[in-house]
Structures are given as structure tokens and as C-alpha cells.
Amino acid sequence: MKTFTKSILACALMLGFSCQNDDDATTEELPINTTVNFQYKTTITVWGEGAAEISAYDAVSKKLFVTNSESNVVSVYNIENLDTPVEETAISLNTFGAPNSVATYNGKLAVAVEAPVKQNLGKILVYNATNLTLLNEYTVGALPDMVTFSKDGNLIVCANEGEPNDDYTIDPEGSVSIINLLDNTVTTLDFEAFNAQESTLEAQGFRVFGPGADLAKDVEPEYITISKDSKTAWVSLQENNGIAKVNLVSKTIEAIYPLGYKDYNQSGNAIDASDKDMETILKNWRVKGIYQPDAIVAVNIGGTEYIISANEGDARDYDGFSEEERVEDLILDETAYPVSGDYQNEINLGRLKTTTTLGDTDNDNDVDQIYSYGARSFSIWSANGNLVYDSGNSIATETLVMTPERFNDEDKRSDDKGAEPESVEVLNIGNQRYVLFVGLERTDQVMVYDITNPLAPTFLTILSHNGDEAPEGLLVIPANESPTGKDLLVVSNEDSGTVTFYENQ
């Protein structure tokens, strides 16, 4: 019988090999494949706009679950043979409301469902992922927008957005619900404890601006991600420009981290701010971007937890209240923005969409600083909300070089939020390489970066497939759970109602 010493085993593992020691005297050393070469595999057509926003995969049943708000169902596909996915009977949600998000863990499916009147309390429904029987239902906050399981499977956590009605006469509190599957208890956390900190947080770049709202009513939790040890959750507060940190052990919201603003006048941050200038040239402007992350994802690299955000940006634009205004319609401070600069010309900044809730720093009814929505980037933050890295204008630069015809959706979105990075997902390859995927809603693409060094990510490539429009959700299926035995990227496309699979070769 062949034997290995502990030192030989340790050395082999450090070099990235897996060692097997069998009683029949056979041993193998297999290198971990760290190649990143994702190629198109197949596409599932669900049906209609809004029919494929978020997907989740269950490795036990080999099923893919896709939210279909168009039909108020969760579409179900058996993808054991990914070359020929089989559509199964959908899960009807007509009794409950519309699905916003799905998540899976070891044979269980969780579905976040908003009430028919979305200002009312929503539900998390839990199903057996194999036979699709309803196991339990839990009442949570208003408009549960995203749901996920903790890494140990003991908790389900959801971000309850609490959006107002269109007249802005009813504005429920945003909240976070924690469902303990061990005892079937639900704890819903509000933000009332932070009302006293509102002024301090606003001074650091947090936004509270809904008509008549305090902080607790104004916050709108968008997306949630959980730490590797299942003890902490982070929640993006998109409209408010912050991230909240939740202690899942004590079931308390520990902190709100204001994200501040991005300076488009700095080197590496240049943008194309007009859709009417008949050119695609990145320029520096005296404009600040509000990060306003949509999707976020936690990743532990080298023992350090990081939060990665897709800085999409979002404006409040309701019948009862709207903050949107183009620069051409603002009254600009002539010292900050001299007439000689022709800033309000539509070929310069005139077309740029901005907010009326920020910028008048001296309260004299003119704008001293222009603020626009989003940051046209992805960012990497520490666990305590400190900026570690921002991709600057990498998204714009790389799409201009590789796919100029798609830049900012044929230049139509340059005046708004650019390519609109909407979603993020990370693939961990053997704890040796970390790959970031960034979904671009307006250009129908997925950017791929190597973030093994979080301080200095490197761009790898762009993925896209004809017919896919508006990637809303990204899902990584690692090789050890994949039906093909290889790493998969699953892209759910909201506008086209398609789900596309890419396979790492």
C-alpha cells in the first residue's frame, strides 16, 4: 500500500492539487482547473417581458426555478440534461401575489411574493423542490424584493422594499425579515432606531428625501447577501445610497453605511453624458454620481469578507413625487457652472438626468453641484462599508473597445445611467481564483473580471447572446453541483423572457 506523509499532502494542496489515497494502493493528483473560458451553452425561452427576472437552481432535484411575474408563477425546468431542458408544471402563485425572487437550499425552494396591493405585507413561501409541495408560508414585510438562504441553510432572509403607492400617500416602512427554519419563527427588523442618526448619515452621503418620510419609512431594502459564516447579512438600500449591516445572531441591524458620491471629474471616471452629441467620447465633468447599488454579493477572499455592488442607480419618479430633472432645466450656480462652459447645451450636460433633492449647498435656490444616478461601475467594499475598489469607467471603456455598437444601449442611455450595471455574482474556483460577473441591463451583456486580488481586478471578457435583453439576475452553478460537471453561469433576461446558460470550458 502506498502512503503519503502529512508534509507531502500539505505541499500538494498548496500547489493546487487534490490527493486521493485508496486502500487498493492507487493515488492520483489532479490539478484544479482555474481556466476562465465561458462559452454559450443553451437558452430557455420562458415567455414575455418580466417572465425571467431571477433564477435559482436546486442540485438535489436538478431543477431550475425562474420567477415569472408576467403570469404570477414560478416556471420550473428540469436541466439534468442541459442540452434538452424539460419544462415542468409551473408553481401558480395566483392565491398569493406576484413573485419577485427565488432561492434554493438542499431540496428547498423559497419564493418571495408581494401582495396584490404591494404596500401590504408580503410572504415567503417554501416548497419541496422535488415534488413542489408547499411546506410552509411566512408573513414578512411589505414588498419582499429579494430572498436568500444563509450558507448553513438554517435561515431565510429577505429584503422588504416597502415602496410607496404611485400617489405617494401610503409609504410602508422598509424592513428585513429573518426566518429561522429550525423553529419556524419570523423576526422582521425595521430601521426606526436610526431615525435619530438621520442628519449624521445624510452628511456622509445617505439620502432621506421622500415627502414627509423619516428614515425608517424612506429606506427601501433592495438586495441582500450573507457572509460565509452565516452570521452577517448586508442589505443594499438603493434609493438611499447606503448598505445596512445585519447581525443574524442577535437579529439586529447593526449599522447603516452611507456610500457617498463618485466624482466624474477625476481621472479614470470620465463619462459620456449626452445622447445627442452624435459621438461616444468619455469626458470629465463637474458631476457626482450617487452609487445607489442594486444587487450586492458577499465574497470571502483570503479570510477577508468583501461586498461587491452593481452601481445601477435609481430615481424616485411617481405621480405624487418625482425627483428627476435634466440639467438643461436646472438653475445652475454661475460660479460653479459658468455660462461660458455651455453646460446646459444638450451636447454637453443638458440631457443628463439628475436629482432635484441634492446640489443646492448654500440654499440659494440654484444648483452648486450636479448629482446623477448610479456610478456606472461596480465597487468592492469592506465589511464595514469602506470603499476598497471602484471600477471607474472600465465598463464604458471596455464596451467601447469590444462592442462599440452596443455602448450605453446604442448611446441612448448616455444621458441616464449608462450601461446600468444591475447584477453581480462571483465564482470561486478552488479558493484560488475568483471571477466576477457583472450584468449590464441596457447593453444586454455580462462583463467578466478576475477579482482574485480585490485591490486590483482585471477585465477578462464580455458575454452576450443574440435575443437576450436586459439581464436582471445572475446565478453561478459551481462544477460540483452542475448537471454538466462544469461551472455554469445562468443569466435571466427580464425584457426578452429568456434564460441563457454559459459553460466554463
Secondary structure, 3 states (H helix, E strand, C coil): CCCCCHHHHHHHHHCCEEEEECCCCCEEEEECCCCCCEEEEEEEECCCCCCCCCEEEECCCCEEEEEECCCCEEEEEECCCCCCCEEEEEEECCCCCEEEEEEEECCEEEEEEECCCCCCEEEEEEEECCCCCEEEEEEEEECEEEEEECCCCCEEEEEECCCCCCCCCCCCCCEEEEEECCCCEEEEECCHHHHHHHHHHHHCCCCCCCCCCCHHHHCCEEEEEECCCCCEEEEEECCCCEEEEEECCCCEEEEEEECCEEECCCCCCCECCCCCCCCCCCECCCEEEECCCCCEEEEEECCEEEEEEECCCCCCECCCCECEEEHHHCCECCCCCCHHHCCCCCCCCCCCEEECCCCCCCCCCCECCEEEECCCCEEEEECCCCEEEECCCHHHHHHHHHCHHHCCCCCCCCCCCCCCEEEEEEEEECCCEEEEEEEECCCCEEEEEECCCCCCCEEEEEECCCCCCCEEEEEEECCCCCCCCCCEEEEEECCCCEEEEEEEC
